[in-house]
Amino acid sequence: MAISEVLTMATNAFTPRIKIEHVISFSDSVFAFAITLMALSINIPDLTPNLTQTQLIQKLIYMCPQFEIYLISFFVI
């Protein structure tokens, strides 16, 4: 066996067989899972059926910090 054949076999033995597309798909799914968990952590307040528009706006303003944290985390990830 020639030295070039041995070197070719050695090179092929250590060549990774993972395609870059698979790594990209895996990382996309990990990010999607993390973002889903973040969205599930937003607490929705109890709303009464006879809620006025002003009360709804007040509840949404009260939730602003949660939305801000979600958006910051979304852009960090």
N, C-alpha and C positions, 0 to 999 in steps of 0.2 A: 504494500500500500504506500502510495506516494505521500509526501508531506503535505502537498496541497489538498489531497483528499481528506487527510486527518484534520487539517485546519477547517475545511468546509464542514465536516461533520461536527466539529467542536463549535463552530459558529452557529450552525443550525440547532444544536442542542440548547444553546443559551438564548436563542431568539424568542422573545415573548410571542405567544400566540393569541394574545388579547387584542381585538380590533379596537381602534380609537372610537368607533361609533358606539360600541358597547359601553365604553367608559362614559361617554357623553350621555347616553341614555340612562345609565345608572345614576349619574350625578343629577340629571334633570328630575328623576323620580325622587331622589332624596330631598331636593329642594322643594318639590311639590308637596311631599309629606310634611316637611317642616312648616311650610306656609299654611297647610291645612290645620296643623296642630295650633298654630298661632291664631287662626281665625276661630277655632273652637274655644279658645280661651277668652273671647270677648263675652262678657256677661250682658245679657239682655234684661233690662229692668221689667218689672211687672207693669203692664199697662192696663188701665181700666177701660171698659168699653165706651164710656162717655167722656173720653179725653178731648179737651179742647185743643185748638191749634197752638195756643200759647203754652199750655202744659206740655204738649209734645215737643215743642222747641226747647223748653227748659230741660226736659229729660235728655234730649240729644246734646245740648250744651254740657250737661252733667257727664255725658259719655265721651266728650272730646278727648280727654287724656288717654282713654283706652284706644281710640282710633289713632291718635298721634303715636303711641307706642307701637301699634301694629304697623303703621306706615314706616316708621323708622326701622323696625326690625325687618320689614319686607325689603327695604332698600339696602340694608346691611347684608342680608343673605344674598 
